[in-house]
Amino acid sequence: MTDRRSREERQLSIRAVHRDTPDVDLLTELLIRFSLQDVGARRTTESGDRIFEAKSARSA
């Protein structure tokens, strides 16, 4: 037998966790950096695809 309680027997409580306010400037900087990294990675992939397609078209 387990020590589990039925839903009716459970007593739930909520505890407030007080945290420091977020550093909006830091979060904004991180969001911009991640966005730029994503754009840069996409451009690299797309330009690589274009180079591959151009080489394939020349050899065909």
All heavy atoms as a GROMACS GRO file, in nm:
protein
  485
    1MET      N    1   0.084  -0.119   0.000
    1MET     CA    2   0.000   0.000   0.000
    1MET      C    3   0.089   0.125   0.000
    1MET      O    4   0.191   0.129   0.066
    1MET     CB    5  -0.088  -0.003   0.124
    1MET     CG    6  -0.191   0.105   0.126
    1MET     SD    7  -0.310   0.066   0.256
    1MET     CE    8  -0.388   0.219   0.266
    2THR      N    9   0.047   0.226  -0.072
    2THR     CA   10   0.127   0.349  -0.080
    2THR      C   11   0.072   0.453   0.016
    2THR      O   12  -0.038   0.439   0.071
    2THR     CB   13   0.125   0.406  -0.223
    2THR    OG1   14  -0.010   0.441  -0.255
    2THR    CG2   15   0.176   0.304  -0.322
    3ASP      N   16   0.152   0.558   0.034
    3ASP     CA   17   0.111   0.667   0.124
    3ASP      C   18   0.041   0.779   0.049
    3ASP      O   19   0.035   0.892   0.097
    3ASP     CB   20   0.233   0.723   0.197
    3ASP     CG   21   0.291   0.622   0.295
    3ASP    OD1   22   0.215   0.537   0.343
    3ASP    OD2   23   0.412   0.630   0.322
    4ARG      N   24  -0.010   0.751  -0.069
    4ARG     CA   25  -0.076   0.855  -0.147
    4ARG      C   26  -0.212   0.890  -0.086
    4ARG      O   27  -0.282   0.804  -0.035
    4ARG     CB   28  -0.097   0.810  -0.291
    4ARG     CG   29   0.030   0.799  -0.367
    4ARG     CD   30   0.001   0.773  -0.510
    4ARG     NE   31   0.124   0.782  -0.586
    4ARG     CZ   32   0.127   0.785  -0.717
    4ARG    NH1   33   0.016   0.778  -0.786
    4ARG    NH2   34   0.240   0.794  -0.780
    5ARG      N   35  -0.245   1.017  -0.098
    5ARG     CA   36  -0.375   1.064  -0.048
    5ARG      C   37  -0.468   1.088  -0.166
    5ARG      O   38  -0.424   1.122  -0.275
    5ARG     CB   39  -0.358   1.196   0.027
    5ARG     CG   40  -0.274   1.186   0.150
    5ARG     CD   41  -0.265   1.320   0.215
    5ARG     NE   42  -0.176   1.316   0.330
    5ARG     CZ   43  -0.139   1.422   0.397
    5ARG    NH1   44  -0.178   1.540   0.360
    5ARG    NH2   45  -0.059   1.409   0.500
    6SER      N   46  -0.592   1.078  -0.142
    6SER     CA   47  -0.689   1.108  -0.248
    6SER      C   48  -0.694   1.260  -0.266
    6SER      O   49  -0.651   1.337  -0.179
    6SER     CB   50  -0.828   1.054  -0.211
    6SER     OG   51  -0.879   1.124  -0.100
    7ARG      N   52  -0.750   1.302  -0.376
    7ARG     CA   53  -0.757   1.447  -0.402
    7ARG      C   54  -0.834   1.521  -0.295
    7ARG      O   55  -0.802   1.634  -0.260
    7ARG     CB   56  -0.822   1.473  -0.539
    7ARG     CG   57  -0.733   1.443  -0.652
    7ARG     CD   58  -0.795   1.490  -0.780
    7ARG     NE   59  -0.706   1.456  -0.891
    7ARG     CZ   60  -0.729   1.489  -1.015
    7ARG    NH1   61  -0.837   1.555  -1.047
    7ARG    NH2   62  -0.644   1.457  -1.109
    8GLU      N   63  -0.937   1.460  -0.245
    8GLU     CA   64  -1.019   1.526  -0.144
    8GLU      C   65  -0.942   1.549  -0.014
    8GLU      O   66  -0.968   1.642   0.060
    8GLU     CB   67  -1.145   1.442  -0.114
    8GLU     CG   68  -1.242   1.432  -0.230
    8GLU     CD   69  -1.199   1.329  -0.335
    8GLU    OE1   70  -1.122   1.236  -0.302
    8GLU    OE2   71  -1.241   1.344  -0.450
    9GLU      N   72  -0.846   1.462   0.017
    9GLU     CA   73  -0.770   1.472   0.141
    9GLU      C   74  -0.651   1.568   0.132
    9GLU      O   75  -0.594   1.605   0.234
    9GLU     CB   76  -0.720   1.334   0.182
    9GLU     CG   77  -0.829   1.238   0.221
    9GLU     CD   78  -0.774   1.101   0.253
    9GLU    OE1   79  -0.652   1.078   0.237
    9GLU    OE2   80  -0.853   1.014   0.292
   10ARG      N   81  -0.615   1.604   0.012
   10ARG     CA   82  -0.498   1.691  -0.004
   10ARG      C   83  -0.529   1.834   0.037
   10ARG      O   84  -0.637   1.885   0.013
   10ARG     CB   85  -0.452   1.692  -0.151
   10ARG     CG   86  -0.399   1.560  -0.196
   10ARG     CD   87  -0.354   1.570  -0.338
   10ARG     NE   88  -0.332   1.438  -0.393
   10ARG     CZ   89  -0.321   1.412  -0.520
   10ARG    NH1   90  -0.328   1.508  -0.609
   10ARG    NH2   91  -0.302   1.289  -0.562
   11GLN      N   92  -0.430   1.896   0.097
   11GLN     CA   93  -0.442   2.037   0.131
   11GLN      C   94  -0.332   2.111   0.056
   11GLN      O   95  -0.214   2.087   0.079
   11GLN     CB   96  -0.426   2.059   0.281
   11GLN     CG   97  -0.540   2.001   0.361
   11GLN     CD   98  -0.522   2.028   0.509
   11GLN    OE1   99  -0.424   2.088   0.552
   11GLN    NE2  100  -0.618   1.983   0.587
   12LEU      N  101  -0.373   2.197  -0.035
   12LEU     CA  102  -0.277   2.271  -0.116
   12LEU      C  103  -0.262   2.412  -0.062
   12LEU      O  104  -0.358   2.474  -0.017
   12LEU     CB  105  -0.324   2.276  -0.262
   12LEU     CG  106  -0.348   2.140  -0.327
   12LEU    CD1  107  -0.403   2.159  -0.468
   12LEU    CD2  108  -0.220   2.059  -0.330
   13SER      N  109  -0.142   2.461  -0.067
   13SER     CA  110  -0.117   2.598  -0.026
   13SER      C  111  -0.024   2.663  -0.127
   13SER      O  112   0.053   2.596  -0.195
   13SER     CB  113  -0.055   2.603   0.114
   13SER     OG  114   0.070   2.539   0.112
   14ILE      N  115  -0.032   2.793  -0.134
   14ILE     CA  116   0.052   2.871  -0.226
   14ILE      C  117   0.143   2.959  -0.143
   14ILE      O  118   0.097   3.026  -0.049
   14ILE     CB  119  -0.035   2.956  -0.321
   14ILE    CG1  120  -0.123   2.865  -0.406
   14ILE    CG2  121   0.052   3.044  -0.407
   14ILE    CD1  122  -0.222   2.937  -0.491
   15ARG      N  123   0.269   2.957  -0.179
   15ARG     CA  124   0.367   3.036  -0.106
   15ARG      C  125   0.424   3.140  -0.203
   15ARG      O  126   0.467   3.107  -0.312
   15ARG     CB  127   0.479   2.946  -0.059
   15ARG     CG  128   0.546   2.992   0.064
   15ARG     CD  129   0.643   2.890   0.118
   15ARG     NE  130   0.641   2.762   0.047
   15ARG     CZ  131   0.745   2.683   0.036
   15ARG    NH1  132   0.859   2.717   0.091
   15ARG    NH2  133   0.737   2.568  -0.027
   16ALA      N  134   0.422   3.264  -0.164
   16ALA     CA  135   0.477   3.370  -0.249
   16ALA      C  136   0.630   3.365  -0.244
   16ALA      O  137   0.688   3.352  -0.137
   16ALA     CB  138   0.427   3.506  -0.203
   17VAL      N  139   0.691   3.374  -0.360
   17VAL     CA  140   0.837   3.380  -0.367
   17VAL      C  141   0.872   3.520  -0.416
   17VAL      O  142   0.835   3.559  -0.526
   17VAL     CB  143   0.891   3.273  -0.464
   17VAL    CG1  144   1.042   3.287  -0.478
   17VAL    CG2  145   0.854   3.134  -0.418
   18HIS      N  146   0.939   3.592  -0.332
   18HIS     CA  147   0.976   3.729  -0.368
   18HIS      C  148   1.113   3.728  -0.433
   18HIS      O  149   1.211   3.678  -0.377
   18HIS     CB  150   0.977   3.818  -0.243
   18HIS     CG  151   0.843   3.825  -0.178
   18HIS    ND1  152   0.739   3.898  -0.229
   18HIS    CD2  153   0.794   3.763  -0.067
   18HIS    CE1  154   0.633   3.883  -0.154
   18HIS    NE2  155   0.664   3.801  -0.054
   19ARG      N  156   1.116   3.779  -0.552
   19ARG     CA  157   1.242   3.782  -0.627
   19ARG      C  158   1.273   3.926  -0.666
   19ARG      O  159   1.186   4.010  -0.672
   19ARG     CB  160   1.230   3.696  -0.753
   19ARG     CG  161   1.199   3.554  -0.718
   19ARG     CD  162   1.187   3.469  -0.838
   19ARG     NE  163   1.149   3.335  -0.794
   19ARG     CZ  164   1.158   3.229  -0.867
   19ARG    NH1  165   1.203   3.237  -0.989
   19ARG    NH2  166   1.122   3.112  -0.821
   20ASP      N  167   1.400   3.947  -0.700
   20ASP     CA  168   1.440   4.078  -0.748
   20ASP      C  169   1.373   4.105  -0.881
   20ASP      O  170   1.343   4.013  -0.957
   20ASP     CB  171   1.591   4.085  -0.766
   20ASP     CG  172   1.666   4.072  -0.634
   20ASP    OD1  173   1.606   4.104  -0.530
   20ASP    OD2  174   1.783   4.029  -0.636
   21THR      N  175   1.352   4.232  -0.909
   21THR     CA  176   1.292   4.266  -1.038
   21THR      C  177   1.391   4.232  -1.149
   21THR      O  178   1.513   4.244  -1.131
   21THR     CB  179   1.256   4.416  -1.044
   21THR    OG1  180   1.374   4.492  -1.018
   21THR    CG2  181   1.149   4.452  -0.944
   22PRO      N  182   1.342   4.189  -1.263
   22PRO     CA  183   1.433   4.151  -1.371
   22PRO      C  184   1.509   4.272  -1.425
   22PRO      O  185   1.458   4.384  -1.426
   22PRO     CB  186   1.341   4.092  -1.477
   22PRO     CG  187   1.206   4.142  -1.446
   22PRO     CD  188   1.203   4.171  -1.299
   23ASP      N  189   1.630   4.248  -1.470
   23ASP     CA  190   1.712   4.352  -1.531
   23ASP      C  191   1.670   4.364  -1.677
   23ASP      O  192   1.713   4.286  -1.762
   23ASP     CB  193   1.860   4.315  -1.519
   23ASP     CG  194   1.952   4.424  -1.568
   23ASP    OD1  195   1.904   4.519  -1.635
   23ASP    OD2  196   2.073   4.415  -1.541
   24VAL      N  197   1.582   4.458  -1.705
   24VAL     CA  198   1.525   4.472  -1.839
   24VAL      C  199   1.633   4.504  -1.942
   24VAL      O  200   1.628   4.454  -2.054
   24VAL     CB  201   1.414   4.580  -1.839
   24VAL    CG1  202   1.357   4.599  -1.977
   24VAL    CG2  203   1.303   4.541  -1.742
   25ASP      N  204   1.731   4.583  -1.905
   25ASP     CA  205   1.838   4.616  -1.999
   25ASP      C  206   1.917   4.492  -2.039
   25ASP      O  207   1.946   4.470  -2.157
   25ASP     CB  208   1.934   4.720  -1.939
   25ASP     CG  209   1.869   4.856  -1.922
   25ASP    OD1  210   1.773   4.885  -1.998
   25ASP    OD2  211   1.912   4.933  -1.835
   26LEU      N  212   1.949   4.408  -1.942
   26LEU     CA  213   2.022   4.285  -1.971
   26LEU      C  214   1.938   4.190  -2.056
   26LEU      O  215   1.988   4.131  -2.151
   26LEU     CB  216   2.064   4.216  -1.841
   26LEU     CG  217   2.137   4.083  -1.856
   26LEU    CD1  218   2.268   4.102  -1.932
   26LEU    CD2  219   2.162   4.021  -1.721
   27LEU      N  220   1.812   4.175  -2.020
   27LEU     CA  221   1.723   4.088  -2.098
   27LEU      C  222   1.709   4.137  -2.242
   27LEU      O  223   1.709   4.058  -2.337
   27LEU     CB  224   1.586   4.079  -2.032
   27LEU     CG  225   1.582   4.006  -1.898
   27LEU    CD1  226   1.445   4.020  -1.834
   27LEU    CD2  227   1.618   3.860  -1.916
   28THR      N  228   1.699   4.268  -2.260
   28THR     CA  229   1.690   4.325  -2.395
   28THR      C  230   1.817   4.298  -2.474
   28THR      O  231   1.812   4.258  -2.590
   28THR     CB  232   1.665   4.477  -2.387
   28THR    OG1  233   1.547   4.500  -2.310
   28THR    CG2  234   1.651   4.538  -2.524
   29GLU      N  235   1.932   4.317  -2.410
   29GLU     CA  236   2.060   4.291  -2.476
   29GLU      C  237   2.071   4.144  -2.517
   29GLU      O  238   2.113   4.113  -2.629
   29GLU     CB  239   2.175   4.328  -2.383
   29GLU     CG  240   2.311   4.307  -2.447
   29GLU     CD  241   2.425   4.342  -2.352
   29GLU    OE1  242   2.402   4.412  -2.252
   29GLU    OE2  243   2.538   4.298  -2.381
   30LEU      N  244   2.031   4.053  -2.429
   30LEU     CA  245   2.036   3.911  -2.462
   30LEU      C  246   1.943   3.876  -2.577
   30LEU      O  247   1.980   3.800  -2.666
   30LEU     CB  248   2.000   3.827  -2.338
   30LEU     CG  249   2.106   3.823  -2.229
   30LEU    CD1  250   2.050   3.753  -2.105
   30LEU    CD2  251   2.232   3.754  -2.277
   31LEU      N  252   1.823   3.932  -2.576
   31LEU     CA  253   1.729   3.907  -2.684
   31LEU      C  254   1.784   3.955  -2.818
   31LEU      O  255   1.775   3.885  -2.919
   31LEU     CB  256   1.595   3.975  -2.654
   31LEU     CG  257   1.486   3.956  -2.758
   31LEU    CD1  258   1.450   3.808  -2.772
   31LEU    CD2  259   1.362   4.035  -2.719
   32ILE      N  260   1.846   4.072  -2.818
   32ILE     CA  261   1.906   4.125  -2.942
   32ILE      C  262   2.020   4.035  -2.988
   32ILE      O  263   2.030   4.001  -3.105
   32ILE     CB  264   1.954   4.270  -2.920
   32ILE    CG1  265   1.833   4.362  -2.902
   32ILE    CG2  266   2.042   4.316  -3.035
   32ILE    CD1  267   1.868   4.501  -2.854
   33ARG      N  268   2.105   3.992  -2.895
   33ARG     CA  269   2.218   3.905  -2.932
   33ARG      C  270   2.170   3.773  -2.990
   33ARG      O  271   2.221   3.726  -3.092
   33ARG     CB  272   2.306   3.877  -2.811
   33ARG     CG  273   2.392   3.994  -2.771
   33ARG     CD  274   2.478   3.958  -2.653
   33ARG     NE  275   2.551   4.073  -2.609
   33ARG     CZ  276   2.676   4.068  -2.567
   33ARG    NH1  277   2.740   3.954  -2.561
   33ARG    NH2  278   2.737   4.177  -2.529
   34PHE      N  279   2.071   3.711  -2.925
   34PHE     CA  280   2.019   3.584  -2.975
   34PHE      C  281   1.955   3.601  -3.112
   34PHE      O  282   1.969   3.517  -3.200
   34PHE     CB  283   1.919   3.523  -2.877
   34PHE     CG  284   1.982   3.472  -2.750
   34PHE    CD1  285   1.913   3.480  -2.631
   34PHE    CD2  286   2.109   3.417  -2.749
   34PHE    CE1  287   1.968   3.433  -2.513
   34PHE    CE2  288   2.167   3.370  -2.632
   34PHE     CZ  289   2.096   3.378  -2.514
   35SER      N  290   1.884   3.711  -3.130
   35SER     CA  291   1.820   3.738  -3.260
   35SER      C  292   1.924   3.755  -3.369
   35SER      O  293   1.911   3.701  -3.479
   35SER     CB  294   1.732   3.863  -3.252
   35SER     OG  295   1.629   3.845  -3.160
   36LEU      N  296   2.030   3.830  -3.339
   36LEU     CA  297   2.136   3.852  -3.437
   36LEU      C  298   2.210   3.723  -3.469
   36LEU      O  299   2.246   3.698  -3.584
   36LEU     CB  300   2.233   3.959  -3.389
   36LEU     CG  301   2.176   4.101  -3.385
   36LEU    CD1  302   2.277   4.197  -3.322
   36LEU    CD2  303   2.137   4.149  -3.524
   37GLN      N  304   2.232   3.640  -3.368
   37GLN     CA  305   2.297   3.511  -3.392
   37GLN      C  306   2.212   3.424  -3.483
   37GLN      O  307   2.262   3.359  -3.574
   37GLN     CB  308   2.320   3.436  -3.260
   37GLN     CG  309   2.435   3.490  -3.180
   37GLN     CD  310   2.451   3.416  -3.047
   37GLN    OE1  311   2.369   3.331  -3.011
   37GLN    NE2  312   2.555   3.449  -2.973
   38ASP      N  313   2.081   3.424  -3.459
   38ASP     CA  314   1.990   3.344  -3.540
   38ASP      C  315   1.988   3.394  -3.684
   38ASP      O  316   1.995   3.315  -3.779
   38ASP     CB  317   1.849   3.349  -3.479
   38ASP     CG  318   1.753   3.255  -3.548
   38ASP    OD1  319   1.793   3.141  -3.576
   38ASP    OD2  320   1.639   3.296  -3.575
   39VAL      N  321   1.982   3.524  -3.702
   39VAL     CA  322   1.983   3.583  -3.836
   39VAL      C  323   2.114   3.550  -3.906
   39VAL      O  324   2.116   3.512  -4.024
   39VAL     CB  325   1.959   3.736  -3.830
   39VAL    CG1  326   1.988   3.800  -3.964
   39VAL    CG2  327   1.817   3.764  -3.787
   40GLY      N  328   2.226   3.563  -3.835
   40GLY     CA  329   2.356   3.533  -3.893
   40GLY      C  330   2.368   3.388  -3.935
   40GLY      O  331   2.420   3.356  -4.042
   41ALA      N  332   2.318   3.298  -3.852
   41ALA     CA  333   2.324   3.155  -3.884
   41ALA      C  334   2.238   3.125  -4.007
   41ALA      O  335   2.278   3.048  -4.094
   41ALA     CB  336   2.276   3.073  -3.765
   42ARG      N  337   2.121   3.187  -4.014
   42ARG     CA  338   2.035   3.166  -4.130
   42ARG      C  339   2.100   3.219  -4.258
   42ARG      O  340   2.093   3.155  -4.362
   42ARG     CB  341   1.900   3.234  -4.109
   42ARG     CG  342   1.794   3.132  -4.071
   42ARG     CD  343   1.657   3.192  -4.078
   42ARG     NE  344   1.621   3.226  -3.941
   42ARG     CZ  345   1.560   3.336  -3.903
   42ARG    NH1  346   1.527   3.426  -3.992
   42ARG    NH2  347   1.532   3.358  -3.778
   43ARG      N  348   2.161   3.335  -4.249
   43ARG     CA  349   2.227   3.393  -4.368
   43ARG      C  350   2.341   3.303  -4.414
   43ARG      O  351   2.361   3.284  -4.533
   43ARG     CB  352   2.280   3.532  -4.337
   43ARG     CG  353   2.173   3.636  -4.336
   43ARG     CD  354   2.233   3.773  -4.320
   43ARG     NE  355   2.128   3.873  -4.320
   43ARG     CZ  356   2.148   4.000  -4.290
   43ARG    NH1  357   2.270   4.040  -4.258
   43ARG    NH2  358   2.050   4.085  -4.292
   44THR      N  359   2.417   3.251  -4.319
   44THR     CA  360   2.528   3.162  -4.354
   44THR      C  361   2.476   3.038  -4.424
   44THR      O  362   2.530   2.995  -4.527
   44THR     CB  363   2.606   3.122  -4.227
   44THR    OG1  364   2.652   3.239  -4.163
   44THR    CG2  365   2.722   3.032  -4.259
   45THR      N  366   2.370   2.980  -4.372
   45THR     CA  367   2.311   2.861  -4.433
   45THR      C  368   2.258   2.892  -4.572
   45THR      O  369   2.282   2.818  -4.667
   45THR     CB  370   2.197   2.807  -4.344
   45THR    OG1  371   2.249   2.780  -4.216
   45THR    CG2  372   2.137   2.682  -4.403
   46GLU      N  373   2.187   3.004  -4.584
   46GLU     CA  374   2.129   3.040  -4.714
   46GLU      C  375   2.237   3.071  -4.816
   46GLU      O  376   2.227   3.030  -4.932
   46GLU     CB  377   2.035   3.159  -4.698
   46GLU     CG  378   1.907   3.125  -4.625
   46GLU     CD  379   1.823   3.247  -4.593
   46GLU    OE1  380   1.860   3.358  -4.633
   46GLU    OE2  381   1.719   3.229  -4.527
   47SER      N  382   2.342   3.142  -4.777
   47SER     CA  383   2.448   3.174  -4.872
   47SER      C  384   2.523   3.047  -4.912
   47SER      O  385   2.562   3.030  -5.027
   47SER     CB  386   2.544   3.278  -4.816
   47SER     OG  387   2.618   3.226  -4.708
   48GLY      N  388   2.540   2.955  -4.818
   48GLY     CA  389   2.603   2.827  -4.850
   48GLY      C  390   2.519   2.748  -4.949
   48GLY      O  391   2.571   2.685  -5.042
   49ASP      N  392   2.388   2.752  -4.932
   49ASP     CA  393   2.297   2.684  -5.024
   49ASP      C  394   2.307   2.746  -5.163
   49ASP      O  395   2.309   2.676  -5.264
   49ASP     CB  396   2.152   2.691  -4.976
   49ASP     CG  397   2.129   2.608  -4.851
   49ASP    OD1  398   2.214   2.522  -4.820
   49ASP    OD2  399   2.024   2.628  -4.785
   50ARG      N  400   2.314   2.879  -5.169
   50ARG     CA  401   2.324   2.947  -5.299
   50ARG      C  402   2.455   2.912  -5.369
   50ARG      O  403   2.457   2.891  -5.489
   50ARG     CB  404   2.313   3.099  -5.280
   50ARG     CG  405   2.170   3.144  -5.266
   50ARG     CD  406   2.160   3.296  -5.273
   50ARG     NE  407   2.091   3.335  -5.151
   50ARG     CZ  408   2.136   3.421  -5.062
   50ARG    NH1  409   2.250   3.483  -5.080
   50ARG    NH2  410   2.068   3.449  -4.955
   51ILE      N  411   2.564   2.907  -5.295
   51ILE     CA  412   2.693   2.872  -5.355
   51ILE      C  413   2.688   2.730  -5.408
   51ILE      O  414   2.732   2.702  -5.520
   51ILE     CB  415   2.807   2.889  -5.252
   51ILE    CG1  416   2.827   3.037  -5.219
   51ILE    CG2  417   2.937   2.827  -5.302
   51ILE    CD1  418   2.918   3.062  -5.101
   52PHE      N  419   2.630   2.639  -5.331
   52PHE     CA  420   2.619   2.500  -5.374
   52PHE      C  421   2.534   2.488  -5.500
   52PHE      O  422   2.568   2.418  -5.594
   52PHE     CB  423   2.560   2.414  -5.261
   52PHE     CG  424   2.544   2.270  -5.299
   52PHE    CD1  425   2.655   2.185  -5.308
   52PHE    CD2  426   2.418   2.217  -5.327
   52PHE    CE1  427   2.641   2.052  -5.343
   52PHE    CE2  428   2.403   2.084  -5.362
   52PHE     CZ  429   2.515   2.002  -5.370
   53GLU      N  430   2.420   2.562  -5.503
   53GLU     CA  431   2.332   2.559  -5.619
   53GLU      C  432   2.402   2.616  -5.743
   53GLU      O  433   2.388   2.565  -5.853
   53GLU     CB  434   2.204   2.635  -5.591
   53GLU     CG  435   2.112   2.564  -5.492
   53GLU     CD  436   1.998   2.652  -5.445
   53GLU    OE1  437   1.986   2.769  -5.491
   53GLU    OE2  438   1.920   2.605  -5.360
   54ALA      N  439   2.480   2.722  -5.723
   54ALA     CA  440   2.551   2.784  -5.836
   54ALA      C  441   2.655   2.689  -5.892
   54ALA      O  442   2.669   2.675  -6.014
   54ALA     CB  443   2.615   2.915  -5.792
   55LYS      N  444   2.729   2.620  -5.805
   55LYS     CA  445   2.829   2.524  -5.851
   55LYS      C  446   2.762   2.407  -5.921
   55LYS      O  447   2.812   2.358  -6.021
   55LYS     CB  448   2.912   2.474  -5.733
   55LYS     CG  449   3.011   2.574  -5.682
   55LYS     CD  450   3.095   2.518  -5.570
   55LYS     CE  451   3.195   2.620  -5.519
   55LYS     NZ  452   3.278   2.567  -5.410
   56SER      N  453   2.648   2.363  -5.871
   56SER     CA  454   2.577   2.251  -5.933
   56SER      C  455   2.524   2.290  -6.070
   56SER      O  456   2.528   2.210  -6.164
   56SER     CB  457   2.458   2.208  -5.846
   56SER     OG  458   2.504   2.159  -5.722
   57ALA      N  459   2.478   2.415  -6.085
   57ALA     CA  460   2.425   2.461  -6.212
   57ALA      C  461   2.536   2.472  -6.316
   57ALA      O  462   2.516   2.444  -6.434
   57ALA     CB  463   2.355   2.596  -6.193
   58ARG      N  464   2.656   2.514  -6.273
   58ARG     CA  465   2.769   2.528  -6.366
   58ARG      C  466   2.816   2.391  -6.416
   58ARG      O  467   2.855   2.377  -6.531
   58ARG     CB  468   2.885   2.598  -6.298
   58ARG     CG  469   2.867   2.748  -6.289
   58ARG     CD  470   2.994   2.812  -6.237
   58ARG     NE  471   2.953   2.917  -6.146
   58ARG     CZ  472   3.015   2.952  -6.037
   58ARG    NH1  473   3.126   2.892  -6.001
   58ARG    NH2  474   2.970   3.048  -5.961
   59SER      N  475   2.817   2.293  -6.328
   59SER     CA  476   2.868   2.164  -6.367
   59SER      C  477   2.766   2.083  -6.447
   59SER      O  478   2.803   1.987  -6.514
   59SER     CB  479   2.912   2.083  -6.244
   59SER     OG  480   2.801   2.060  -6.161
   60ALA      N  481   2.641   2.120  -6.446
   60ALA     CA  482   2.537   2.046  -6.518
   60ALA      C  483   2.529   2.082  -6.663
   60ALA      O  484   2.582   2.162  -6.722
   60ALA     CB  485   2.400   2.069  -6.453
   0.00000   0.00000   0.00000
